[in-house]
């Protein structure tokens, strides 16, 4: 294949960025499952999996779509994920308009507060939601249960794989 053909293929390759933060393993497992699904779905989509600490404006700008996965703490996203947004928000304002996004929230018993917070952020960035937020409730409601490492049920991991697969397929087909 010629160099020009390789460049054309590289230019047409879409990128899905999965940004995650996790304290007890749930959000991390779900983000990794979504990445597995995205990679299995479509070779034409490059999947990048970054922790919130590793994510910067350049990584966000290089992506065509986003999947965010984090826990809900005290009715909002975790501090590490919020800090990522704080670092990236203004440098990305009016630069990522219309890009598709989806959300996975790991929660004890609710999750809706973190969803609302993410929806406000996505509205400011003018992102386009392509799926209903996925909330995985662990039922943890005591200090001990909240702090304990979690095991995610296979059915919920499969849902995350399917979300990743749907995002990659939609990107590759130009659906969004």
N, C-alpha and C positions, 0 to 999 in steps of 0.2 A: 504494500500500500504506500502511496506517495506521502510525502510530508504534508502536502496541502490537504489530502484526504484525512490524515490523522488529526490535523488541526481542526478541520470541519467537524469531525466526530467529537473531539474534545470540547469544542465550542457548543455543541448541541447537547452534551451530557448535562443532565439536571443534577442538582445537589440537594439532598435532604439533610438538614442539621437537626440532630436530636440532642437537646440540652437537658441535663438531669442534675438533681441533687437528692441525696438520700441520707437519712440518719440511721435507719434501722433495716434497710435493705429492700423495702417494698418498691419505692420509686426507681431505684437502680435496676432491680429485676425487671420491672415493666419497661423501662427504657431500653434495656438490652434485648428484651423480647421483641419490642417494636423494630429494633435494628435488624434482628434476625429475619423478621417478616419482610422488611423493606428490601434487604439484600437478596432474599429468595425470590422476590416478586419480579425484580427488574434489574438486569445487568446494566441497562442504560442509565441508571440512577446511582450516583455516588452517595453513599451514606456515611455521614460523619457523626460520631457519637462523642460528645464532649461533656465533661462535668461543668457545672456552673462556674467553678473557679477558673477553668481553662477557656471559657468563652469570652471573646472580645468582639468589638465592632467589626474587625476584619473578617472573622469567622462568620458572623451574621451576614455581612455584605456578600460573601462568597456563596451563600446558600440561596436556593430558589424557594425553599419551603422549610417550615419549622415544626418540630414536635417538642413540646416542653413537658417534662415529667418531674414533679416534686411533691413533697409532703405538704399537708396543711398543718400549721402550728398556730394555735390560738386564733383560728378563723382567718388566717392569711398564709401566703406562701412562706417558705422558710427564709431565714435571713440570708443564706448564701445565694439563693435564687434571686431574692430582692436586690442583693448587692450587685449581681450580674446585670440586672435590669438597670440599676442606677449607673453602672459603668457604660452601658450601651445605649441607653434611651436617647439622649440628646444627639450623640454622634450619628444615630440612625434615623432621626426624625426627618420625614419626607424623602428618605432614600430607599425604603423597603415597602412602600405603599403597594397594596394589592397582593402581596405574597401570601400564599396559603399557610395556615397554621392549624395545629390541633393540640390538645392538652390532655395529660393524664395527671390526676391528683390522687395521692395516697393519703387516706384520712383514717382517723379512728372511728368516729361516728357521724361525721357530717361531710365536709369538703366544699360546701357551697360558698363559703367566704373566700377561699382561695380561687375558686372559679370566677367569682365576681371581680376579684382583684385582677386576675389575668385578662378578663374581658375588657376592663378599663384600659389596661396597658395596650392590648391589641387594638383597641379603638384609637388610641393615641398614635400608634404606629401605622394605623390604617391597614391592618392585616385582614385577610379574608378567612373566616372560619370555614373549614371544610368538613368538620365532624362535630357532633355533640361532645362536650367534655366527658371524658371517662373518669369516673370517680370510683376508686377501689377502697372500700371501707373495711378495715381490719377488725373493728369492734373494740379496739383498745380504748379503755376509759379509766384506767387507774394509773398512777405514776409508774408502777412496775410494768404493766402491760404496754404502756406507751413507749417506754425506754427499751423494751425487749426487742431482740432481732426478730424479724418477721419472715414467714414463708408464704409466698403468694400461691394461691390455689391455681392449678393448671388451667382451669377454665378462664381465669382472668389473664394469665399469661398468653393464652391463645387469643383472647380479645385484643391484647396489645400487639401481638404478631399480625393479626388481621388489620389493625389500624395502620401499622407500618407498611404492610403490603398494599393497602388501599392508597396510601399517600404516594408510594413509589410508582404504582401503576398509573394513578392520575397524573403525576408529573410527567412520566414517560409518554403518555398519550396526549398530553397537552390539555387535559380536561380542566386543570386549574394551574 
